[in-house]
Amino acid sequence: MEAFLESETQKLTADRQKKIESGEIQVYEDTGPEDSYESNMLDLIFSFKDTLRKSFFVSLFSFFEAELINECRKQKDKDMTILLTLNDLRGENSIDKVNVYFTKVLHSNFPSETPDWAEIQNYKTLRNCIVHAQSRLDNMKNKDDLEKLKAYIVRKKDTLSKIPTRSLSR
């Protein structure tokens, strides 16, 4: 999908540039090129790509969360001596409750002190921003999460800027 949308973006950009060069699309000094079919389609593609990426990310995170919850249920079903369910635990979110369930109820090693778990916590904060704050940092209510997410975004931008551009498009 990304490759198709990028291909369409390139075609529309080239078509728009040809129309600008031929004078079919006027370019104004103060506002730039006038609206055109190509400009409107480029705006729609950009908006769609953004929505597609966010929905894919939220879906993947939801799938991951559901699988963790299912694993808690399976473990309880296997061992009838376990009296608590995940729902019996108090907590703000399922991801953190799963951590508590595995460590305190199932007495299992849970990777909560690993870099991977820290990344999952960052994903949780990003997911919450997308879902509850309409992807806008200025709409986030929890200031600690806001600062955590800002720092995470800066770290990721630094990481991505070190990857050759060609690698990102594959």
C-alpha positions in Angstrom: 0.0 0.0 0.0 2.8 2.4 0.9 4.6 1.7 -2.4 1.4 2.3 -4.4 0.6 5.5 -2.6 4.2 6.7 -3.0 4.0 5.9 -6.7 0.7 7.9 -7.1 2.3 10.8 -5.1 5.2 10.9 -7.5 2.9 10.8 -10.6 0.6 13.5 -9.3 3.6 15.7 -8.3 5.1 15.3 -11.8 1.7 16.1 -13.4 1.3 19.1 -11.3 4.8 20.3 -12.1 4.2 20.0 -15.8 1.0 22.0 -15.5 2.8 24.7 -13.5 5.5 24.8 -16.2 3.0 25.0 -19.0 1.0 27.8 -17.2 -2.1 25.6 -16.9 -1.7 26.0 -13.1 -1.0 29.6 -11.9 1.6 30.1 -9.2 0.9 33.1 -6.9 3.8 34.8 -5.1 2.0 35.0 -1.8 0.1 31.7 -1.7 1.9 29.4 -4.2 0.3 27.2 -6.8 -3.5 27.5 -7.2 -5.7 24.6 -6.2 -5.8 21.8 -8.7 -7.0 18.2 -9.0 -3.4 17.1 -8.4 -3.0 19.3 -5.3 -6.3 18.0 -3.9 -5.3 14.4 -4.6 -1.9 14.9 -3.0 -3.6 16.2 0.1 -6.0 13.2 0.2 -3.1 10.7 -0.2 -1.2 12.4 2.6 -4.2 12.2 4.8 -5.0 8.6 3.9 -1.4 7.5 4.4 -1.4 9.1 7.9 -4.7 7.4 8.8 -3.6 4.1 7.4 -0.4 4.1 9.4 -2.1 5.1 12.6 -4.9 2.5 12.2 -2.3 -0.2 11.4 -0.3 0.7 14.5 -3.4 0.7 16.8 -4.6 -2.6 15.3 -1.2 -4.2 15.9 -1.0 -3.0 19.4 -4.6 -4.1 20.1 -3.7 -7.6 18.7 -0.6 -7.8 20.9 -2.6 -6.7 24.0 -5.3 -9.3 23.2 -2.7 -12.0 22.8 -1.2 -11.2 26.2 -4.7 -11.2 27.8 -5.5 -14.6 26.1 -2.2 -16.0 27.5 -3.3 -15.0 31.1 -6.6 -16.7 30.5 -4.9 -19.9 29.2 -2.6 -20.0 32.1 -5.5 -19.7 34.6 -7.5 -22.4 32.7 -4.5 -24.8 32.9 -4.1 -24.4 36.6 -7.3 -24.6 38.7 -5.5 -23.5 41.8 -5.2 -20.0 40.4 -8.2 -18.1 41.8 -7.7 -14.6 40.3 -8.5 -13.6 36.8 -7.0 -10.6 35.0 -10.2 -8.8 35.6 -9.8 -9.2 39.4 -6.8 -6.9 39.3 -7.0 -3.2 39.6 -5.2 -1.0 37.1 -5.4 1.6 34.5 -4.7 -0.6 31.5 -4.5 -4.2 30.4 -0.8 -4.1 29.5 0.3 -3.2 33.0 -2.3 -5.6 34.5 -0.8 -8.4 32.4 2.6 -7.6 33.9 1.2 -7.8 37.4 -0.7 -11.0 36.6 2.3 -12.8 35.3 4.6 -11.8 38.1 2.3 -11.8 41.2 -0.4 -14.3 40.3 1.4 -16.8 38.0 4.8 -16.3 39.6 6.4 -16.2 36.2 9.3 -14.4 34.9 8.0 -11.5 33.0 10.4 -9.3 30.9 9.3 -6.0 32.5 12.9 -4.9 33.1 14.0 -5.3 29.5 14.5 -2.7 26.8 11.7 -4.5 24.8 9.2 -3.9 27.7 10.3 -0.2 27.8 9.6 0.0 24.1 6.1 -1.6 24.6 5.4 1.0 27.3 6.3 3.7 24.7 4.0 2.1 22.2 1.3 2.1 24.8 1.7 5.9 25.3 1.8 6.5 21.5 -1.3 4.4 21.1 -3.1 6.3 23.8 -2.1 9.6 22.1 -3.5 8.4 18.8 -6.7 7.0 20.2 -7.5 9.4 23.1 -5.9 12.7 22.0 -6.6 12.5 18.2 -2.8 12.1 17.6 -2.2 15.6 19.0 0.4 16.1 21.7 -1.4 19.2 22.8 -4.5 17.2 23.5 -2.8 14.8 25.9 -4.1 15.1 29.4 -1.4 13.2 31.3 1.6 15.5 31.4 4.0 12.7 32.4 2.9 10.7 29.3 3.2 13.9 27.2 6.9 14.4 28.3 7.6 10.6 27.9 6.2 10.7 24.4 8.0 13.8 23.3 11.3 12.3 24.5 10.5 9.0 22.6 9.7 10.9 19.4 13.0 12.8 19.6 14.9 9.5 20.2 13.1 7.8 17.3 13.8 10.8 15.0 17.5 10.6 15.9 17.5 6.9 15.2 15.7 7.2 11.9 17.9 10.1 10.7 20.9 7.8 10.9 19.4 5.1 8.6 20.2 5.7 4.9 17.0 6.9 3.1 17.2 4.0 0.7 16.8 1.6 3.6 13.6 3.3 4.7 11.8 2.8 1.4 12.2 -0.9 1.3 
